[in-house]
Each structure stands twice: as C-alpha cells, then as structure tokens.
C-alpha cells in the first residue's frame, strides 16, 4: 500500500495513522485505508463524503442506487446522516499493479462523488474532526 501511495504522490509517513492504517485527502474528501492482515486479510477503503440534505432526499437516494448498480462501481452508503463511499478488497486479490489502478480510481471517485453530491444534490458539507 505504501509503495502505491508514493506512486500517487502521497507521503506514506504523513498518511500513516497506525501500523496498517492510512488517511489521505482526495479533493475535498478524506479517504481511509485499513489493512486487517492478521484477521481477515481485508483491505477496507472508506471515505466519508458528506451528510444527506434536509430536503429532496429521494433524488439523492435514486442517484446513489443508480451509481451502485453500475459494473465495477464502489459502494455508496449512508450511516446515520453520513454518506460514504467504500470498498473491501482482499490481499490475495491485489497486486501492486492493480492496487495502483484501484486506489487511484477510488481516490478519483471519492473526490467526484463529493462534488456531485454537494453541488447537484444539495448534500451538506461534513465537518471532519
């Protein structure tokens, strides 16, 4: 993961939040990567994008459902009032080459979804702690 971060012009030392955890900025969104190598061998990618709007929520839901139905798409989901993009990959299915493509695509999608949800669907900017 850290080799890929270097190739994507991120400093792994600045992104590292723990022995197998990283956090980085993609546009206006924050992406976290958690590698659970001892238990499940899962690499979990998450980005908290925004909060659902107070009005016209059904349009946002329709958009999210349509996006999740596309081949090769990432998961868009809501937890409480927060909208996330997420994906789980297993280390047996990932190489440094496809990890570069996958992570760069995830970062791009996180940034794009943030912009679309805020600007087109009235989602609320989420203040990050």
C-alpha positions, 0 to 999 in steps of 0.5 A: 500500500505504501509503495502505491501511495508514493506512486500517487504522490502521497507521503506514506509517513504523513498518511500513516495513522497506525501500523496498517492504517492510512488517511489521505485527502482526495479533493475535498474528501478524506479517504481511509485505508485499513489493512486487517492482515492478521484477521481477515486479510481485508483491505477496507477503503472508506471515505466519508463524503458528506451528510444527506440534505434536509430536503429532496432526499429521494433524488439523492437516494435514486442517484446513489442506487443508480451509481451502485448498480453500475459494473465495477462501481464502489459502494455508496452508503449512508450511516446515520446522516453520513454518506460514504463511499467504500470498498473491501478488497482482499490481499490475495486479490491485489497486486501492486499493479492493480492496487495502483489502478484501484486506489487511484480510481477510488481516490478519483471517485471519492473526490467526484462523488463529493462534488456531485453530491454537494453541488447537484444534490444539495448534500451538506458539507461534513465537518471532519474532526 
